[in-house]
Amino acid sequence: MALIVQKYGGTSVGSLERIASVAEKVSAARQAGHDLVVVVSAMSGETDRLIRLAKGIDPQPNPRELDVLISTGEQVTIALLSMALEKHGCPARSYTGAQVRILTDSAFNKARILEIDAQRMRKDLAEGRVVVVAGFQGVDEQGNITTLGRGGSDTTGVALAAALKADECQIYTDVDGVYTTDPRVVPEARRLDRITYEEMLEMASLGAKVLQIRSVEFASKYNVPLRVLSSFTEGAGTLITSEEEGMEQALISGIAFNRDEAKLTVLGVPDQPGVAYRILGPIADANIEVDMIVQNIAEDATTDFTFTVHRNDYEKALHILRATASELGAREVSGDSRIVKISLVGVGMRSHAGIASTMFQALAKEGINIRMISTSEIKISVVVDEKYLELGVRALHSAFGLDAGK
């Protein structure tokens, strides 16, 4: 008999019919002999509706009061699901994050979990109940309700699984697993049977929106086996786990891409110590995250400095950079908000040479010019013009044998 934590997202509990369907799924797992803790999100669209209400009162609502408001969405779902389970003859008990005592820090709207008291849940499980817990929320030392930020229910599920030492944490969503790339871009994309935490972290950080990054970090830290499944279709999903010795690794597990990139370049900066800090310091002070950085030194003792930011920050970063360039006596500032990042991800890269050359050859064959390159132990990213995104992803998917049937 296994202890399983199941998490259902907003679309999975988006209506009374879907809540009834979740209750059937949970009841079936319990009848199979498993102990179950179920974490649920608010019904789809509910959190957005509550935020709109708050902003109708004040465009910048008080963060503490906003958490009090938006945490109510999950409270509705836990009560309805518990009622549905009881109707199925399945004893259940619902808890808010505060009742379970998911202790967090006091960073309202983006709190981090510090500790979980599993005692009450263990007692209910021992008495044969299904425990239904509100995702996305907790309580701080002062008793204030806190929320964990967008996608926080994934983190709640993984954190409860870690606290209870569960056998598996199952994340039910509207996709049936993790794919080699977005099937909307490459119809031949395959569902992966398994992927490592490291690979999933890279895929998530590079734009694959299947799981919240923090939930994968949490699972990796506490070695919680994580499985992504569909609420709507049967299947084994994708298991996210640690890299096992002897586990045969595919060369490349997936191709991630990010459309939200913009590139800024300052040309002809005097090449002297501290110049990188003088360029990026004001960008960081404006709370703008920098992704890829390339610096080229010319023969005339000047340097060209290029970096990428999120497209939403492009205009702001360009304005700051122009002021900095003027102070530094740089020759010119240019920018481009029509670029994308395409990344190969795979722990198999560690032991194989030639992956970069295969990547560059596949892109060159399609006439795709590479603007920037960045590498890590299990990832190679390139920046290309936006118009080449889909062509580039399809070319690489085929070049590395990821297409279904290969």
C-alpha positions in Angstrom: 0.0 0.0 0.0 1.5 3.4 -1.1 1.0 6.8 0.3 0.3 9.1 -2.6 -0.1 12.9 -2.8 -2.3 13.9 -5.7 -2.5 17.6 -6.9 -5.3 18.8 -9.2 -5.0 22.1 -11.0 -7.7 24.7 -11.7 -8.9 23.1 -15.0 -9.2 19.7 -13.3 -11.6 21.2 -10.8 -13.2 23.8 -13.0 -16.8 22.7 -12.7 -19.0 20.5 -10.4 -18.8 17.8 -13.1 -15.0 17.9 -13.0 -14.9 17.9 -9.2 -17.2 14.8 -9.3 -14.8 13.2 -11.8 -11.8 13.9 -9.5 -13.7 12.4 -6.6 -14.2 9.2 -8.7 -10.5 9.1 -9.5 -9.5 9.6 -5.8 -12.0 7.0 -4.7 -10.7 4.4 -7.1 -7.1 5.0 -5.9 -8.3 4.6 -2.3 -10.2 1.4 -3.2 -6.9 0.1 -4.7 -5.5 0.3 -1.2 -3.6 3.6 -1.3 -3.5 6.3 1.4 -4.3 9.6 -0.2 -3.6 13.3 0.4 -5.2 15.5 -2.3 -4.1 19.1 -3.0 -6.4 21.3 -5.1 -6.2 24.6 -6.7 -9.1 27.1 -7.0 -11.6 26.4 -9.8 -10.2 27.8 -13.1 -10.6 31.5 -13.5 -11.5 32.0 -9.8 -8.2 33.5 -8.6 -8.2 36.0 -11.6 -11.8 36.9 -10.7 -10.8 37.6 -7.1 -7.8 39.7 -8.1 -10.0 41.8 -10.4 -12.4 42.4 -7.4 -9.4 43.6 -5.3 -8.1 45.9 -8.1 -11.7 47.3 -8.5 -11.2 48.6 -5.0 -7.5 49.6 -5.2 -5.2 49.1 -8.2 -2.4 48.3 -5.8 -4.2 46.3 -3.1 -2.7 45.7 0.4 -0.6 42.5 0.0 -1.8 41.0 3.3 -5.5 41.6 2.5 -5.0 40.3 -1.1 -3.8 37.0 0.3 -6.8 36.8 2.6 -9.0 37.3 -0.4 -7.4 35.0 -3.0 -6.9 32.1 -0.6 -10.7 31.7 -0.5 -10.7 30.2 -4.0 -9.1 27.0 -2.8 -11.3 26.9 0.3 -14.3 26.5 -1.9 -12.7 23.6 -3.9 -11.5 21.6 -0.8 -15.1 21.7 0.7 -16.8 20.7 -2.6 -14.3 17.9 -3.3 -14.7 16.6 0.3 -18.5 16.6 -0.1 -18.1 14.7 -3.4 -15.9 12.1 -1.8 -18.3 11.6 1.1 -21.1 11.1 -1.4 -19.0 8.3 -3.0 -18.8 6.7 0.4 -15.2 7.8 0.8 -14.5 9.4 4.2 -12.7 12.8 3.7 -11.7 15.8 5.6 -10.7 19.2 4.2 -8.1 21.6 5.5 -6.9 25.1 4.6 -3.1 25.7 4.5 -3.4 27.4 7.9 -5.3 24.4 9.5 -2.7 21.9 8.3 -0.1 24.5 9.5 1.9 25.0 6.3 4.2 27.5 8.0 5.7 30.1 5.6 7.7 33.3 5.8 5.7 36.6 5.7 6.4 37.5 2.0 2.7 38.1 1.1 1.7 37.0 -2.5 5.0 35.0 -2.9 5.7 33.3 0.5 8.1 30.4 0.9 7.3 27.2 2.9 9.4 26.9 6.0 7.8 23.9 7.8 4.8 21.6 7.7 3.1 19.9 10.7 2.1 16.5 9.3 0.6 15.2 12.6 -3.1 16.0 11.8 -2.8 14.5 8.3 -1.2 11.3 9.6 -4.0 10.9 12.2 -6.7 11.2 9.5 -4.9 8.8 7.2 -4.6 6.3 10.0 -8.3 6.6 10.6 -9.0 5.8 6.9 -9.8 9.3 5.6 -8.7 11.0 2.5 -7.1 14.3 3.4 -8.0 17.3 1.1 -5.7 20.3 1.5 -5.9 23.7 -0.1 -3.0 24.4 -2.4 -1.2 27.7 -2.9 -1.5 28.9 0.7 -0.1 28.8 4.2 0.2 30.8 7.4 3.1 32.8 8.9 4.3 32.9 12.5 1.9 35.8 13.3 -1.1 33.7 12.0 -1.5 35.7 8.8 -2.8 33.9 5.8 -0.1 33.8 3.0 0.0 32.6 -0.6 2.8 31.1 -2.5 2.6 32.8 -5.9 1.3 31.6 -9.2 1.4 27.8 -9.6 2.0 27.5 -5.9 -0.3 24.5 -5.6 2.3 22.4 -7.3 4.8 23.4 -4.6 2.2 22.6 -1.8 1.7 19.1 -3.3 5.5 18.4 -3.4 6.1 19.9 0.1 3.3 17.7 1.6 4.8 14.7 -0.1 8.2 15.5 1.3 6.8 16.1 4.8 4.8 12.8 4.8 7.6 10.9 3.0 5.1 9.9 0.4 5.9 7.2 -2.2 4.9 9.5 -5.1 3.5 13.0 -5.8 1.2 13.0 -8.7 0.5 16.3 -10.5 -2.7 16.1 -12.5 -3.0 18.7 -15.2 -4.5 19.3 -18.6 -1.5 17.6 -20.4 -0.7 13.9 -20.2 3.0 14.4 -19.4 6.2 16.1 -20.3 6.9 16.2 -24.1 10.2 16.4 -26.1 8.9 19.8 -27.1 5.6 21.7 -27.5 3.3 19.5 -29.6 1.7 22.6 -31.0 5.0 23.5 -32.7 6.1 19.9 -33.5 3.2 17.5 -34.0 5.7 14.6 -33.9 6.7 15.5 -30.3 6.8 12.4 -28.0 5.7 12.1 -24.4 8.7 11.2 -22.2 8.3 8.2 -19.8 10.8 9.7 -17.4 13.1 12.7 -17.1 15.5 13.8 -14.4 14.9 16.7 -12.0 17.8 18.6 -13.6 16.4 18.3 -17.0 12.9 19.3 -15.8 14.3 22.3 -14.1 16.1 23.4 -17.3 12.9 22.7 -19.4 10.8 24.7 -16.9 13.2 27.6 -16.6 13.4 27.8 -20.4 9.7 28.1 -21.0 8.1 24.7 -20.7 5.1 25.6 -18.6 4.1 22.1 -17.3 5.3 22.6 -13.7 6.2 25.5 -11.4 10.0 25.7 -11.1 9.9 25.9 -7.3 8.0 22.6 -7.1 10.7 20.8 -9.1 13.4 22.4 -7.0 11.5 21.2 -3.9 11.1 17.6 -5.3 14.8 17.5 -6.2 15.9 18.7 -2.8 13.8 16.1 -0.9 14.0 13.4 -3.6 10.3 13.2 -4.0 9.3 11.1 -7.1 7.1 13.4 -9.2 4.7 12.2 -11.9 2.8 14.5 -14.3 -0.5 13.0 -15.5 -3.7 14.1 -17.3 -6.9 14.6 -15.4 -8.8 13.9 -18.6 -7.1 10.9 -20.2 -5.7 7.7 -18.8 -2.0 7.0 -19.0 1.3 6.6 -17.2 2.3 10.2 -17.6 6.0 11.3 -17.1 8.0 10.4 -14.0 10.4 13.0 -12.8 13.1 11.5 -10.6 16.8 11.6 -9.8 19.4 10.3 -12.3 20.0 6.7 -11.6 23.3 4.9 -12.2 23.0 2.6 -15.2 19.8 4.3 -16.3 20.2 4.7 -20.1 20.0 8.4 -20.9 18.9 9.7 -24.2 21.3 12.1 -25.7 18.7 14.9 -25.7 15.6 14.7 -23.7 13.8 17.8 -25.0 13.9 21.1 -26.8 12.6 24.1 -24.9 12.0 27.6 -26.3 11.2 31.0 -25.0 9.5 33.7 -27.1 9.8 36.4 -24.4 13.3 37.4 -25.2 14.9 40.7 -26.2 18.5 41.6 -26.9 20.5 44.8 -26.1 23.9 45.7 -27.3 26.3 48.5 -26.3 29.0 49.0 -28.9 32.5 50.6 -28.4 32.7 50.6 -24.6 36.2 51.4 -23.3 37.7 48.0 -22.3 38.6 48.4 -18.6 38.0 46.6 -15.3 34.5 47.1 -13.9 32.8 47.9 -17.2 30.5 44.9 -17.0 29.3 46.0 -13.6 28.8 49.6 -14.7 26.6 48.3 -17.6 24.6 45.7 -15.7 24.5 47.3 -12.2 21.8 49.9 -13.2 19.9 47.1 -14.9 19.9 45.0 -11.8 19.0 48.0 -9.6 15.8 48.4 -11.8 15.0 44.8 -10.9 15.4 43.6 -14.4 16.8 40.0 -14.8 19.5 39.4 -17.3 19.8 36.0 -19.0 22.5 35.5 -21.6 25.7 37.7 -21.8 28.3 38.0 -24.6 31.3 40.3 -24.6 33.6 40.8 -27.6 36.8 42.7 -27.4 38.0 44.7 -30.5 41.5 45.6 -31.5 41.0 49.2 -30.6 40.8 48.5 -26.9 37.0 48.8 -26.9 34.4 46.1 -26.2 30.9 45.3 -27.5 28.6 44.0 -24.7 25.4 42.2 -25.5 22.8 40.7 -23.1 19.2 39.5 -23.2 16.3 40.4 -20.9 12.6 39.5 -20.8 10.7 41.2 -23.6 8.4 43.0 -21.1 11.6 44.7 -19.7 13.0 45.7 -23.1 12.0 49.4 -23.3 12.9 50.0 -19.7 16.3 48.3 -20.1 17.0 50.2 -23.3 16.3 53.5 -21.7 18.7 52.7 -18.8 21.4 51.4 -21.1 21.3 54.6 -23.2 22.0 56.7 -20.1 24.8 54.3 -19.0 26.4 54.3 -22.5 26.5 58.1 -22.5 28.3 58.1 -19.2 30.8 55.4 -20.4 31.5 57.2 -23.7 30.2 54.2 -25.7 29.8 54.5 -29.5 26.3 53.2 -29.9 23.4 51.3 -28.3 21.1 48.9 -30.3 18.4 46.5 -29.4 16.2 43.9 -30.9 12.9 42.6 -29.4 12.2 40.1 -32.2 14.4 37.3 -31.0 13.8 33.9 -29.4 15.8 31.4 -27.4 15.9 27.7 -28.4 17.5 25.2 -26.0 18.6 21.6 -26.2 18.3 19.9 -22.8 19.7 16.5 -21.8 21.9 14.9 -19.1 23.2 12.6 -21.9 25.2 15.6 -23.1 27.7 15.1 -20.3 29.2 12.1 -21.9 28.8 12.9 -25.6 30.9 15.3 -27.8 29.6 16.7 -31.0 26.1 17.8 -29.8 26.8 21.5 -30.4 28.2 20.9 -33.9 25.1 18.8 -34.8 22.9 21.6 -33.5 24.7 24.3 -35.5 24.7 22.1 -38.6 21.0 21.5 -38.4 20.3 25.2 -38.1 22.7 26.2 -40.8 21.0 23.7 -43.2 17.8 25.7 -42.7 19.6 29.1 -43.2 19.1 30.1 -39.6 21.7 32.5 -38.3 22.7 32.2 -34.6 23.0 35.5 -32.7 24.2 34.2 -29.3 25.2 30.9 -27.7 25.2 29.8 -24.1 26.1 26.4 -22.7 25.9 24.5 -19.4 26.6 20.9 -18.5 23.2 19.7 -19.7 22.0 22.5 -21.9 22.9 24.4 -25.1 20.9 27.6 -25.9 21.0 29.7 -29.0 19.3 33.1 -29.8 17.8 33.4 -33.3 15.4 35.7 -35.1 11.8 35.2 -34.0 10.6 34.3 -37.5 12.8 31.1 -37.3 11.5 29.7 -34.1 9.2 27.0 -35.4 11.5 26.0 -38.2 14.5 25.8 -35.8 12.6 23.7 -33.2 11.4 21.3 -35.9 14.8 21.0 -37.5 16.5 20.2 -34.2 13.7 17.8 -33.1 14.3 15.8 -36.3 18.2 16.1 -36.2 18.3 14.6 -32.7 15.9 11.7 -33.5 13.2 13.0 -31.2 10.3 12.6 -33.6 7.7 10.0 -32.7 8.5 6.7 -34.4 12.2 7.3 -34.3 
